[in-house]
Amino acid sequence: MKPFSELIKRRQSTRAYIDKPVEREKILQCIEAARLAPSAYNQQPWNFVVVDDPQLKEQVAESTASLGMNKFAFQAPVLVVVVLDKEHVMSSLGGLVKDKNFCDYDVGMAVNQFCLQAAELDLDTCIMGWFKEEKIKKLLQVDKKRRIALMISLGYSEVPVREKKRKPLEEMSSWNAYRKQK
């Protein structure tokens, strides 16, 4: 098992995959990690739809690739569509009062845990928010009341892990008061 700090460094948005199927057991481990994510009022508002059927995957990939975006989705052996499954009354009420969508935060945490588990299994991911939602809902038989929150491409990377380019710690954090960015 890799140390958590190594998983964080290893996880990256991969846009080039080798032609190698992803083992179902590994996919299930990623979904289990997502299932264990925290959520407001423990509502667990997500549903992970694994798309590995080649014909269906091609159609879903077509729904992500427009204006030059997400062309790599065709190459990924697996696409995972994250459906925002339900909203808890208390979470929705709290969201209205606080002007926040707690379900979106919850899905983000679950997707992050999915991706970190993938990294631990030497799999690579890319989280996608650009897609034709209505087309994907129709392809996957998702009812109109639900939303497609995100998609994740999953597979084995064709490229090595890149060094992260991030702001220095001093630029993105402060103590006891907000400090304006330079």
Short mmCIF file of the C-alpha atoms (twelve columns), coordinates in Angstrom:
data_MODEL
# 
_entry.id   MODEL 
# 
loop_
_atom_site.group_PDB 
_atom_site.id 
_atom_site.type_symbol 
_atom_site.label_atom_id 
_atom_site.label_alt_id 
_atom_site.label_comp_id 
_atom_site.label_asym_id 
_atom_site.label_seq_id 
_atom_site.Cartn_x 
_atom_site.Cartn_y 
_atom_site.Cartn_z 
_atom_site.pdbx_PDB_model_num 
ATOM 1   C CA . MET A 1   0.000   0.000  0.000   1 
ATOM 2   C CA . LYS A 2   1.346   3.414  -0.977  1 
ATOM 3   C CA . PRO A 3   1.567   6.209  1.612   1 
ATOM 4   C CA . PHE A 4   -1.208  8.782  1.205   1 
ATOM 5   C CA . SER A 5   1.268   11.527 0.278   1 
ATOM 6   C CA . GLU A 6   2.508   9.357  -2.612  1 
ATOM 7   C CA . LEU A 7   -1.048  8.796  -3.883  1 
ATOM 8   C CA . ILE A 8   -1.622  12.541 -3.971  1 
ATOM 9   C CA . LYS A 9   1.568   13.034 -5.958  1 
ATOM 10  C CA . ARG A 10  0.806   10.144 -8.313  1 
ATOM 11  C CA . ARG A 11  -2.790  11.114 -9.132  1 
ATOM 12  C CA . GLN A 12  -2.996  13.232 -12.256 1 
ATOM 13  C CA . SER A 13  -5.397  14.013 -15.060 1 
ATOM 14  C CA . THR A 14  -4.404  11.503 -17.719 1 
ATOM 15  C CA . ARG A 15  -5.339  12.118 -21.326 1 
ATOM 16  C CA . ALA A 16  -3.502  9.226  -23.015 1 
ATOM 17  C CA . TYR A 17  -4.216  5.578  -22.253 1 
ATOM 18  C CA . ILE A 18  -2.682  2.306  -23.399 1 
ATOM 19  C CA . ASP A 19  -4.905  -0.340 -24.959 1 
ATOM 20  C CA . LYS A 20  -5.289  -2.556 -21.895 1 
ATOM 21  C CA . PRO A 21  -8.559  -3.524 -20.221 1 
ATOM 22  C CA . VAL A 22  -9.108  -2.528 -16.599 1 
ATOM 23  C CA . GLU A 23  -9.787  -5.448 -14.296 1 
ATOM 24  C CA . ARG A 24  -13.335 -5.461 -12.909 1 
ATOM 25  C CA . GLU A 25  -12.026 -6.063 -9.380  1 
ATOM 26  C CA . LYS A 26  -10.000 -2.841 -9.574  1 
ATOM 27  C CA . ILE A 27  -13.031 -0.903 -10.815 1 
ATOM 28  C CA . LEU A 28  -15.058 -2.272 -7.903  1 
ATOM 29  C CA . GLN A 29  -12.329 -1.201 -5.459  1 
ATOM 30  C CA . CYS A 30  -12.548 2.344  -6.844  1 
ATOM 31  C CA . ILE A 31  -16.327 2.347  -6.490  1 
ATOM 32  C CA . GLU A 32  -16.015 1.032  -2.930  1 
ATOM 33  C CA . ALA A 33  -13.670 3.916  -2.077  1 
ATOM 34  C CA . ALA A 34  -16.253 6.345  -3.483  1 
ATOM 35  C CA . ARG A 35  -19.040 4.612  -1.550  1 
ATOM 36  C CA . LEU A 36  -17.206 5.279  1.710   1 
ATOM 37  C CA . ALA A 37  -16.922 9.034  1.089   1 
ATOM 38  C CA . PRO A 38  -18.621 11.361 3.567   1 
ATOM 39  C CA . SER A 39  -21.743 13.246 2.543   1 
ATOM 40  C CA . ALA A 40  -24.072 15.807 4.108   1 
ATOM 41  C CA . TYR A 41  -26.675 14.031 6.243   1 
ATOM 42  C CA . ASN A 42  -25.142 10.762 4.976   1 
ATOM 43  C CA . GLN A 43  -27.356 11.057 1.914   1 
ATOM 44  C CA . GLN A 44  -24.786 9.542  -0.496  1 
ATOM 45  C CA . PRO A 45  -26.325 11.283 -3.522  1 
ATOM 46  C CA . TRP A 46  -24.218 9.506  -6.132  1 
ATOM 47  C CA . ASN A 47  -24.555 6.584  -8.486  1 
ATOM 48  C CA . PHE A 48  -21.527 5.424  -10.471 1 
ATOM 49  C CA . VAL A 49  -22.384 3.981  -13.910 1 
ATOM 50  C CA . VAL A 50  -19.451 2.014  -15.350 1 
ATOM 51  C CA . VAL A 51  -19.373 2.041  -19.146 1 
ATOM 52  C CA . ASP A 52  -17.082 -0.625 -20.589 1 
ATOM 53  C CA . ASP A 53  -19.204 -2.023 -23.419 1 
ATOM 54  C CA . PRO A 54  -17.196 -0.925 -26.503 1 
ATOM 55  C CA . GLN A 55  -20.162 0.311  -28.572 1 
ATOM 56  C CA . LEU A 56  -21.816 2.151  -25.704 1 
ATOM 57  C CA . LYS A 57  -18.479 3.582  -24.565 1 
ATOM 58  C CA . GLU A 58  -17.914 4.955  -28.081 1 
ATOM 59  C CA . GLN A 59  -21.310 6.701  -27.981 1 
ATOM 60  C CA . VAL A 60  -20.697 8.126  -24.507 1 
ATOM 61  C CA . ALA A 61  -17.224 9.302  -25.589 1 
ATOM 62  C CA . GLU A 62  -18.829 11.069 -28.577 1 
ATOM 63  C CA . SER A 63  -20.982 12.956 -26.074 1 
ATOM 64  C CA . THR A 64  -17.893 14.317 -24.329 1 
ATOM 65  C CA . ALA A 65  -15.888 15.338 -27.384 1 
ATOM 66  C CA . SER A 66  -17.072 18.640 -28.779 1 
ATOM 67  C CA . LEU A 67  -15.174 21.829 -29.564 1 
ATOM 68  C CA . GLY A 68  -11.970 19.804 -29.341 1 
ATOM 69  C CA . MET A 69  -12.558 18.786 -25.718 1 
ATOM 70  C CA . ASN A 70  -12.041 15.319 -24.200 1 
ATOM 71  C CA . LYS A 71  -10.922 13.503 -27.370 1 
ATOM 72  C CA . PHE A 72  -8.971  11.154 -25.093 1 
ATOM 73  C CA . ALA A 73  -12.274 9.684  -23.855 1 
ATOM 74  C CA . PHE A 74  -12.326 7.464  -26.960 1 
ATOM 75  C CA . GLN A 75  -8.996  5.951  -25.893 1 
ATOM 76  C CA . ALA A 76  -9.908  5.208  -22.271 1 
ATOM 77  C CA . PRO A 77  -10.910 1.573  -21.700 1 
ATOM 78  C CA . VAL A 78  -13.553 2.624  -19.154 1 
ATOM 79  C CA . LEU A 79  -15.754 5.674  -18.701 1 
ATOM 80  C CA . VAL A 80  -17.544 6.177  -15.400 1 
ATOM 81  C CA . VAL A 81  -20.591 8.425  -15.388 1 
ATOM 82  C CA . VAL A 82  -21.414 9.904  -11.990 1 
ATOM 83  C CA . VAL A 83  -25.138 10.492 -11.610 1 
ATOM 84  C CA . LEU A 84  -26.431 12.846 -8.933  1 
ATOM 85  C CA . ASP A 85  -28.994 10.394 -7.670  1 
ATOM 86  C CA . LYS A 86  -31.091 12.183 -5.074  1 
ATOM 87  C CA . GLU A 87  -31.255 15.142 -2.767  1 
ATOM 88  C CA . HIS A 88  -31.987 14.831 0.921   1 
ATOM 89  C CA . VAL A 89  -34.636 17.279 2.150   1 
ATOM 90  C CA . MET A 90  -32.408 18.616 4.953   1 
ATOM 91  C CA . SER A 91  -29.423 19.013 2.643   1 
ATOM 92  C CA . SER A 92  -31.550 20.831 0.067   1 
ATOM 93  C CA . LEU A 93  -33.048 23.088 2.732   1 
ATOM 94  C CA . GLY A 94  -29.614 23.767 4.211   1 
ATOM 95  C CA . GLY A 95  -28.314 24.494 0.734   1 
ATOM 96  C CA . LEU A 96  -31.065 27.037 0.101   1 
ATOM 97  C CA . VAL A 97  -30.438 28.756 3.427   1 
ATOM 98  C CA . LYS A 98  -26.663 28.856 2.927   1 
ATOM 99  C CA . ASP A 99  -26.767 29.294 -0.886  1 
ATOM 100 C CA . LYS A 100 -24.644 26.183 -1.431  1 
ATOM 101 C CA . ASN A 101 -25.244 22.924 -3.250  1 
ATOM 102 C CA . PHE A 102 -24.075 20.327 -0.756  1 
ATOM 103 C CA . CYS A 103 -24.768 17.452 -3.175  1 
ATOM 104 C CA . ASP A 104 -22.147 18.809 -5.586  1 
ATOM 105 C CA . TYR A 105 -19.593 18.949 -2.758  1 
ATOM 106 C CA . ASP A 106 -20.500 15.404 -1.747  1 
ATOM 107 C CA . VAL A 107 -20.066 14.084 -5.283  1 
ATOM 108 C CA . GLY A 108 -16.702 15.849 -5.497  1 
ATOM 109 C CA . MET A 109 -15.482 14.050 -2.375  1 
ATOM 110 C CA . ALA A 110 -16.679 10.672 -3.671  1 
ATOM 111 C CA . VAL A 111 -15.026 11.237 -7.059  1 
ATOM 112 C CA . ASN A 112 -11.777 12.256 -5.368  1 
ATOM 113 C CA . GLN A 113 -11.779 9.054  -3.310  1 
ATOM 114 C CA . PHE A 114 -12.474 7.046  -6.493  1 
ATOM 115 C CA . CYS A 115 -9.490  8.695  -8.206  1 
ATOM 116 C CA . LEU A 116 -7.128  8.251  -5.256  1 
ATOM 117 C CA . GLN A 117 -8.052  4.566  -5.039  1 
ATOM 118 C CA . ALA A 118 -7.368  4.275  -8.772  1 
ATOM 119 C CA . ALA A 119 -3.930  5.833  -8.222  1 
ATOM 120 C CA . GLU A 120 -3.223  3.320  -5.459  1 
ATOM 121 C CA . LEU A 121 -4.005  0.548  -7.973  1 
ATOM 122 C CA . ASP A 122 -1.699  2.110  -10.610 1 
ATOM 123 C CA . LEU A 123 -4.692  3.219  -12.666 1 
ATOM 124 C CA . ASP A 124 -5.107  6.685  -14.090 1 
ATOM 125 C CA . THR A 125 -8.102  8.973  -14.345 1 
ATOM 126 C CA . CYS A 126 -9.335  12.247 -15.719 1 
ATOM 127 C CA . ILE A 127 -12.395 13.982 -14.299 1 
ATOM 128 C CA . MET A 128 -14.578 15.538 -16.994 1 
ATOM 129 C CA . GLY A 129 -17.305 18.134 -16.649 1 
ATOM 130 C CA . TRP A 130 -17.715 18.884 -20.371 1 
ATOM 131 C CA . PHE A 131 -20.322 16.617 -21.988 1 
ATOM 132 C CA . LYS A 132 -23.764 16.533 -23.577 1 
ATOM 133 C CA . GLU A 133 -25.793 15.635 -20.522 1 
ATOM 134 C CA . GLU A 134 -29.120 14.898 -22.204 1 
ATOM 135 C CA . LYS A 135 -27.524 12.575 -24.760 1 
ATOM 136 C CA . ILE A 136 -25.702 10.626 -22.042 1 
ATOM 137 C CA . LYS A 137 -28.870 10.407 -19.936 1 
ATOM 138 C CA . LYS A 138 -30.663 8.888  -22.918 1 
ATOM 139 C CA . LEU A 139 -27.827 6.438  -23.683 1 
ATOM 140 C CA . LEU A 140 -27.638 5.236  -20.062 1 
ATOM 141 C CA . GLN A 141 -31.388 5.377  -19.361 1 
ATOM 142 C CA . VAL A 142 -31.036 8.015  -16.632 1 
ATOM 143 C CA . ASP A 143 -34.391 9.625  -15.828 1 
ATOM 144 C CA . LYS A 144 -34.920 13.346 -16.382 1 
ATOM 145 C CA . LYS A 145 -35.042 14.182 -12.652 1 
ATOM 146 C CA . ARG A 146 -31.418 13.162 -12.191 1 
ATOM 147 C CA . ARG A 147 -28.256 15.041 -13.204 1 
ATOM 148 C CA . ILE A 148 -24.991 13.832 -14.635 1 
ATOM 149 C CA . ALA A 149 -22.549 15.466 -12.219 1 
ATOM 150 C CA . LEU A 150 -19.216 14.374 -13.692 1 
ATOM 151 C CA . MET A 151 -17.527 11.719 -15.777 1 
ATOM 152 C CA . ILE A 152 -14.254 9.916  -15.121 1 
ATOM 153 C CA . SER A 153 -12.032 8.264  -17.707 1 
ATOM 154 C CA . LEU A 154 -10.196 5.265  -16.265 1 
ATOM 155 C CA . GLY A 155 -7.312  3.179  -17.547 1 
ATOM 156 C CA . TYR A 156 -3.565  2.675  -17.658 1 
ATOM 157 C CA . SER A 157 -1.618  5.771  -18.643 1 
ATOM 158 C CA . GLU A 158 0.530   5.934  -21.742 1 
ATOM 159 C CA . VAL A 159 2.666   8.670  -20.162 1 
ATOM 160 C CA . PRO A 160 4.665   8.753  -16.913 1 
ATOM 161 C CA . VAL A 161 3.512   10.683 -13.868 1 
ATOM 162 C CA . ARG A 162 4.301   14.373 -14.276 1 
ATOM 163 C CA . GLU A 163 5.755   16.606 -11.621 1 
ATOM 164 C CA . LYS A 164 3.006   18.832 -10.225 1 
ATOM 165 C CA . LYS A 165 3.150   22.546 -10.980 1 
ATOM 166 C CA . ARG A 166 1.416   24.276 -8.105  1 
ATOM 167 C CA . LYS A 167 1.495   27.627 -6.354  1 
ATOM 168 C CA . PRO A 168 3.896   27.834 -3.425  1 
ATOM 169 C CA . LEU A 169 2.303   27.088 -0.057  1 
ATOM 170 C CA . GLU A 170 2.765   30.710 1.028   1 
ATOM 171 C CA . GLU A 171 0.671   31.929 -1.923  1 
ATOM 172 C CA . MET A 172 -2.315  29.709 -1.229  1 
ATOM 173 C CA . SER A 173 -2.511  29.677 2.547   1 
ATOM 174 C CA . SER A 174 -2.364  32.033 5.503   1 
ATOM 175 C CA . TRP A 175 -2.771  31.933 9.269   1 
ATOM 176 C CA . ASN A 176 -5.512  33.658 11.291  1 
ATOM 177 C CA . ALA A 177 -6.588  36.046 8.506   1 
ATOM 178 C CA . TYR A 178 -7.083  35.956 4.762   1 
ATOM 179 C CA . ARG A 179 -4.129  37.295 2.833   1 
ATOM 180 C CA . LYS A 180 -4.844  38.609 -0.646  1 
ATOM 181 C CA . GLN A 181 -3.049  36.824 -3.478  1 
ATOM 182 C CA . LYS A 182 -0.227  38.763 -5.153  1 
# 
